[in-house]
Amino acid sequence: MSISQPLEVRDIIHAIKTSLEFEFSQISVIGEVTNLSSSKTGHFYFTLSDSDASLSCALFRGDALRNPLVKGLKDGDKIIVSGPINVYAKRGNFQLIAKTLSKAGKGDLKLQFEKLKQKLLAEGLFEQEHKKIIPSFPKRIGVITAAGGAAVHDFVNIVRRRSLWCDILVIPSLVQGDSAPRSLIKALNWADKNEEVDLIILTRGGGSLEDLWAFNDESLAREIFKSRTPIISAVGHQVDFSLSDFVADLRLETPSAAAEFITEPQTKISQKLNHLTRSLGQQFGSFKARVLEKIEKVNPKNLTYLLEQKISSQKQRVSRINFSYLENQLRLADKTLYSEDLIQRGQEVVEKRIEKSQNKLELLTRALTGLGPENVLRRGYSYVASGKSIITSQKEFDKLSKETELRIHFYDGKGLVRKS
């Protein structure tokens, strides 16, 4: 590069820093440890050397805690260091920021991993534009893992506890050893061809780099990329990534994390239904209280008490009138008959109102109870579904081919039949 005008020191250092840190954002270097030292804050500093060159390295406290190898590290050890190159502008020097350390004996796998990773990255297999959308409410999930392993038990238990509806199809496969990649590919192809499987989970528990090596197989990565069904990679390791994690449509750290992720939308629906149920119960309780209050207002005892008060008042008024004894007796008798008539009529009105209010309350209670979806199914109703579609008419049923698998949903479960 030819430059006619002299550059400022900061300009040339900035250009070098940008170029180096971009070009070497993630590398793995093998060498011998020299000049190993540590600080009070928990950082480690050392030089990685071979017969012709040396490279300064820094392992900061957070990364040191995730790399137990550093506790026994000493000068003369041959290790593999992975991480980005960093340029310190004030001094004009660069160093390797160590993220992971491994013994040189395991370094061959790391180098193979990085080489294959860069190859697939260059081909675009990791691009976000190729990622398929994970369905929010999968009906049938194909779980590819070791049969009877801890991963499948954790996954199934969490899904059953948190989901409202979801079929789990466990597809046994080897997940470790030389035959594992072929077994995983076979299981993946079978699940992808199954039209009822709308989500595939590729999972296993944690382990060493060698234990998880099957998930770094190139053929497996390419099969994951070609799959038409969305795939979640949930290989049980939190620090390191496998190639299946990069190619899959979504990477989750553990089988449990995958189960919680796919059931989260159903959990929210369940919480909302519970909230609505409580709200409906509160509203019904408030309605019942208002009805009872109205009934109490027309209670015969209260009306009788009011009438008795009026009679008493009338009697007092009559007694204060200075008429002849006979006239007073006649008027009193007349008032008495009139009051008794009022009492009788009032009781009849109250009884009719009570009967009407009770009938209305009973009708409303039956209506609220009958509208529940579970009660509708309990009355003998059910519905039929084919795959993802609900059959609602004879016309739709006639369009189905013979031997089509149909699912009949009852209030307490479902059954499978085939069209004859």
KACOR-V852372 format. One record per run of one state. SS is the DSSP state (@ for helix, = for strand, . for the rest). FROM is the first residue (numbers start at 1). LEN is the number of residues. If there is no record, write none. Layout:
ss:SS from:FROM len:LEN
ss:SS from:FROM len:LEN
This chain:
ss:. from:1 len:8
ss:@ from:9 len:15
ss:. from:24 len:3
ss:= from:27 len:12
ss:. from:39 len:5
ss:= from:44 len:6
ss:. from:50 len:4
ss:= from:54 len:6
ss:. from:60 len:1
ss:@ from:61 len:5
ss:. from:66 len:2
ss:@ from:68 len:5
ss:. from:73 len:5
ss:= from:78 len:11
ss:. from:89 len:4
ss:= from:93 len:11
ss:@ from:104 len:19
ss:. from:123 len:5
ss:@ from:128 len:3
ss:. from:131 len:9
ss:= from:140 len:6
ss:. from:146 len:4
ss:@ from:150 len:13
ss:. from:163 len:4
ss:= from:167 len:6
ss:. from:173 len:7
ss:@ from:180 len:14
ss:. from:194 len:5
ss:= from:199 len:6
ss:. from:205 len:8
ss:@ from:213 len:4
ss:. from:217 len:1
ss:@ from:218 len:9
ss:. from:227 len:4
ss:= from:231 len:5
ss:. from:236 len:7
ss:@ from:243 len:5
ss:. from:248 len:2
ss:= from:250 len:2
ss:. from:252 len:3
ss:@ from:255 len:43
ss:. from:298 len:2
ss:@ from:300 len:21
ss:. from:321 len:4
ss:@ from:325 len:46
ss:. from:371 len:2
ss:@ from:373 len:6
ss:. from:379 len:4
ss:= from:383 len:4
ss:. from:387 len:2
ss:= from:389 len:3
ss:. from:392 len:2
ss:@ from:394 len:6
ss:. from:400 len:5
ss:= from:405 len:6
ss:. from:411 len:2
ss:= from:413 len:6
ss:. from:419 len:2
